[in-house]
Amino acid sequence: MTRVYVDMVADLFHYGHANFLKKARQFGDYLIVGIHSDKVVKEYKRSPIMTMKERVDTVSSCRHVDEVIPDAPLIVDQEWITAHRIDLIVHGDDFSGEMKQLCYKIPIDLGIFRLVPYTSDISTTDIIKRIEKYMGNC
């Protein structure tokens, strides 16, 4: 059995997230999703709108997901890979080369890192902008 791991914020879960999880699941038999904590996310982008529990519960409800791990680290190291018996790590291709090397250097060096295409026509940032525009028009 191939255990695939992805990590994400999963804020304002949308069909782009679902597409990503579906693509990741196609690499193996069991999909593990690590959800980054608010503290980790604030270090490289805005604070999540949804709580950790809301994000974990939402991702857990996705049919492609077998397991969800809250408070996943931003940097995937050998200890994390071993502890969760991870065979393959998948991420969207929307990450910069610098962030990819920072977060996934060990899996890249081990040859267990794969990229999948990002769903470009939807993002959490776009949804937030739509809400802000809508609220400004009220």
Secondary structure as the mmCIF struct_conf table of DSSP 4:
data_model
#
loop_
_struct_conf.conf_type_id
_struct_conf.id
_struct_conf.beg_label_comp_id
_struct_conf.beg_label_asym_id
_struct_conf.beg_label_seq_id
_struct_conf.end_label_comp_id
_struct_conf.end_label_asym_id
_struct_conf.end_label_seq_id
HELX_LH_PP_P HELX_LH_PP_P1 THR A 2 THR A 2
STRN STRN1 ARG A 3 MET A 8
TURN_TY1_P TURN_TY1_P1 ASP A 11 LEU A 12
HELX_RH_AL_P HELX_RH_AL_P1 TYR A 15 ARG A 25
TURN_TY1_P TURN_TY1_P2 GLN A 26 PHE A 27
BEND BEND1 GLY A 28 ASP A 29
STRN STRN2 TYR A 30 HIS A 36
HELX_RH_AL_P HELX_RH_AL_P2 ASP A 38 LYS A 42
TURN_TY1_P TURN_TY1_P3 GLU A 43 TYR A 44
BEND BEND2 LYS A 45 LYS A 45
HELX_LH_PP_P HELX_LH_PP_P2 ARG A 46 PRO A 48
BEND BEND3 ILE A 49 MET A 50
HELX_RH_AL_P HELX_RH_AL_P3 MET A 52 SER A 60
TURN_TY1_P TURN_TY1_P4 SER A 61 SER A 61
BEND BEND4 CYS A 62 CYS A 62
TURN_TY1_P TURN_TY1_P5 ARG A 63 HIS A 64
BEND BEND5 ASP A 66 ASP A 66
STRN STRN3 GLU A 67 ALA A 72
BEND BEND6 LEU A 74 ILE A 75
HELX_RH_AL_P HELX_RH_AL_P4 GLN A 78 ALA A 83
TURN_TY1_P TURN_TY1_P6 HIS A 84 ARG A 85
BEND BEND7 ASP A 87 ASP A 87
STRN STRN4 LEU A 88 GLY A 92
TURN_TY1_P TURN_TY1_P7 ASP A 93 ASP A 94
BEND BEND8 PHE A 95 PHE A 95
HELX_RH_AL_P HELX_RH_AL_P5 GLY A 97 LEU A 110
TURN_TY1_P TURN_TY1_P8 GLY A 111 GLY A 111
STRN STRN5 PHE A 113 VAL A 116
TURN_TY1_P TURN_TY1_P9 SER A 120 ASP A 121
HELX_RH_AL_P HELX_RH_AL_P6 THR A 124 GLY A 136
TURN_TY1_P TURN_TY1_P10 ASN A 137 ASN A 137
#
